[in-house]
Amino acid sequence: MSEKLLSVLKEFIFLFAELSILFIFISTLVSALNHRYKDFFQKQLKSTSISSYFKAIFLGGITPFCSCSTIPLLSAFLKNGVSLGVCSAYLLTSPLINPIIITMLFLSFGAKLTGAYVLFLVCSIFALSLLISKLSPTSLLLTPKPSPKFSLAPTTPLSPLKAFSPQTPQKSKGIKEYFKQALQDYKKLLPYIALGMGIGAGIHGFVPQELLSQTLKDYGGLSIILSAFLGILLYIRASVIIPIGVALIESGVPSGAVMSFLIAGAGCSLPELVLLKGMFKTKFLAIFVCVVLSVAIGFGALVQVLGV
């Protein structure tokens, strides 16, 4: 086995194990918390409240997840009746505004660009999530949502995804029961997790940074748009995406193109789309990709024009 193939295999094992553990742990934890504090969550994430969007953005901002690692908590939110618009706010925020990204942006590019980045993304995500909330959940979710009324009580009528519906408890459950339910949900998503992480590991191992840098430099003003599409096609972890951005700027790639690439690469990826396919219809995936591309290209153009 060649050294590169061995590296890809190691990356796949690491990504697969990491996401599997995260999915089971987060699903178990959220189910337990929902059962114990359902009134609190109902108040904080009430679907008709504008503030719930900012709370979802805040939650996404304090969870240092990559684009794929947001899926377990997103699945738990959908399963327990959180509105699609609020879920979208969390889904978009978590990989783009989190302690890892913000710290590395500040250290690498300074306070001015970091502040502009956070402000632009918060406003964009809020507005776009509101637009998504106007769409019918039945046209986006794999299984129609039976009831639009928000509640985090773990009862069957609240599930927007039949495949992820929790069993209706007759009495209080223990951690063991929540863990078993998390395993059942995990098994249903297992093929998507394996395929998604396989794609991510393959891209990580076979796409050289030098090729990426040369490609982005060769397209001038169009590099902002091209870099956004390339970012989505690649699977880049939060811990390495900023250093890649610094290296691209040092190699002569325009700062607007780099910012576009960073947002698209962190905000969406092929592995994440494979995982989302297990919960959403193709229409939502198309909307999600368009939203990420719009935000990435918009901020990239802003940086390029203003010279932030």
N, C-alpha and C positions, 0 to 999 in steps of 0.2 A: 504493500500500500504506500503510495507516494506521501511525501511530507504534507503537501497541500490538502489531500483527501483526509489525512489523519487530523489535520487542523480543523477541517470542516466537520468531521465526526465529533470531535471534542466540543466544538461550538454548539452543535446540535444537542448533544447530551446535556450541556450546561443550560442552554435556553429551555429545553424541554423540562428538565428537572425543576428549574427556577419557577417557570410559569405554572407547572403542575402543583407545586407546593403552595404557591401564592393563591391559586384558584381554590384549592381545598380549604386552606386556612381562612382566607377572606370570606368565602361562602359560609363556613361554619360560624365565624365570628359575627358576621352581619345578621345571620338568621337568629342567633342567640340575642343579639342586641335589639333587633326588631321586635322580638317577642317580649323582652323585658322592658323596653322603653318605647313601645309603639306610639304612645300618646305624645311623647317628646318629638319623635321623628315626624309624626303627622303634623305637628305644629310648625316644625322647622322647614319641612320640605313640601308644604301644602301646595298643590299643583296650580292653584289659581292665584297664588301670591307672586308678585314681581320679585320680592326679596328672596324667594326660593332660588331664583337663578343665580343671584350673587352668592348665596350660601353654597350652591353647588360649585360655583367658580372658586370660592374660598377653599372648599373641601378639595377640589382638584389641585389647588395651589399648594396645599400642604402635604399632598401624597406624592412622593418622589417615584412615580411609576413611568415606565416607557410606554410606547403606544400599545404594545400587546398586554402589558401588565395591568392596564386599566380594565380589561375585559371582565375579570372576576367580580369586581365591585359593581360594574355596570350591569352585569347579569343579575346580581342580587337586588339592585335597585329596581330593575324592570320586573323581576319576579314578585316584588312586594308592592308594586303599584305606583312607583314614582313616575310622574308624567314624562313623556318622551322628550319634551323641550328641556326640562331640567336635567334629564339624563344626558342629553346632547351637550349641555353646558359643561357637565363634568367630563364627558368623554373628550371634548376638545381641549379643555384646560389642563387636565392632569399631565399629559406628556410635554406640554408647551410652557406652562408656568409652574414650576416646582422648585424647591430649594436647591437642587443640584444645578438645574439650568440657570437660574438667576445668579447663583454664586459664581458659576463659571463665566457667565456673560459679563458680570461686573469686573471680575479679575482680568478678563481678556480684552474687553472692549470699553470699559469705563462706565460711570454712573449715568451719563447722558443717554447713551444708546440703550442701556438696560432699562431706564425709566420710560423711554419712548416705546420700547418693546412691550413692557408690561401694560402700559396705558392703552396702546393700540390693540393688543390682543384682548384685554378685558372688555373694551367697548365693542369690538368686532364679534367676539364670542357671545356676548349678551344679546346683541341685535340679531345675529344669525340663529341663535337658539330660540328666540321669540318667533322668528319666521318658521322654523321647523315645527314649533308647537301648534301652528295654525293648520298643519297638515293632518290628515286623518291617520291615526295609529294603525287602523286596520289595513291601510295600503302600504305600510312600511314594515310592520312586524310580521313574522312568519305565521303567527296565530293571532286572530283578531282579539283585541282587548275587550273583555266582556263588559267592563264597567268603567266609565271615566272618572267616577268618584275616587278621590285619593284616600287611601288607607294603607297602613303598614301592617295591619293585622294579618297573620299568615293563614288566610282562608282561600279556598279555591277560586271563588268568583273574581278575585283581584288580579289573577295572573294574566299578563299580556302574552305570555309564551306558554302554551300548553306543555311543551317539552320540559319546562323548568318549573312547573307548578309544584308548590310545596304541598305535602299531605295535610289535610285539615286535622289539627290535633284535637283530641277529646279532653286532654289535660296537659299540664305543663310538661314540656320535654326537657331532657337533660342534654348535655353536650354530646353524649354518645349518639343520640338520635339526630341531632343537627349534623354531626360528622357523617353519619350514614347517608343523610339526604344530600350533603355536599358531594359525596362520592358518586351518588347516582347522577347528579347533574354533571359532574366531571366526566363520567363515562360517556354521556351523550355528546359532549364536546370534544372528546379525545381525538377522533379522526381529524378534526379541524386544527386542534393544537399541534398534533404531530406534523401535519402538512405545512402549517404556517411556520413552525420552527425549522422545518427542513428547508423551506425557501429562504428564510432568514439566514441560516447557517451557510447555505450555498452562496448567497450574494456576498455575505461577509468575507468568505474565503476566496472568491474568484474575481472580485472587482477591485483593481489596484487604484490607489489614490492618485497616482500620477496621471492615469488615463482620465480620471474625473477632472482634474485641474486643467489639463490641456484642452479638454472638450469645452469647458465653461469659458475659457479665455478666447476661444476662436469665434464666438458668436456675438460679440459686441453687446449692443443694447438688448438683443433677444435673449441674452444669457440669463436674465431675471426669470423669464418664462420657462426657458429650458431647464434651469436649475431646479425650479419647483417640481417639474415632472420627474427629473432624475432623483430628487429627494424622496418622492413617494415610491419610486421603483426600488430604492435601496432600503435595507433594514439597518438603521444606525441607532445604537444605544445612546442614552442621554450622557453617559460618562465619557463618550468619545466624540460626540458630535461637535462640541465646541472646539476641542483641539484640532479637529479636521477643518473647521471654519477658519481658525487662525492660520493654519498651514496654507489654505487656499488663498487667503488675502496676501500672505507673504509671497506666494508664487505669482501674484499679479491678477487674480480674479477680482472683479469689482465688488465693493462691499455690499451693494444692493443685491447682486446675484448670490453672494454668500448668505445673506440674511434670508433670502427666499429659499435657498437650499436647506438651511438649518430648520426653518419652520416646517417646511413640507416633510423633511426627513424625520423630524421628531414627532410631528403631528399625525402622520399616517404612513403605513407601509403595507406591502403585499401580505406579509404574515398576519397583520392586524385585520385586513380585509377578509382573509380566509376565516379567521375566528368570528368576525362579525356576521359572516354569511350563515353561521349556525344559528343566528338569532333574528336576522333581518332579511327582508326581501332585497332584490337587486336595486330597486328604486332608491332605498335608503343609502345603500353603498355608493351609488352614483352621486346622490346629494352630498354625502359626507366627503367624498373626494373633491367635489366642486367647491365645497366650503373651505377645505384645507388649502386647495390651490389658490382660491381667491384671497384668503388671508395672507398666504405666503407671498404671492405676487404683489399684492397691495402694499405690504410693509416693505418688501424689497424695493419697489418703485419709490416709496416715500423716502427711504434711506438714500437712494441714489440721487433723487432730486434735491433733497434738503442737505445732503452731505452730513447726516447725523453722525 
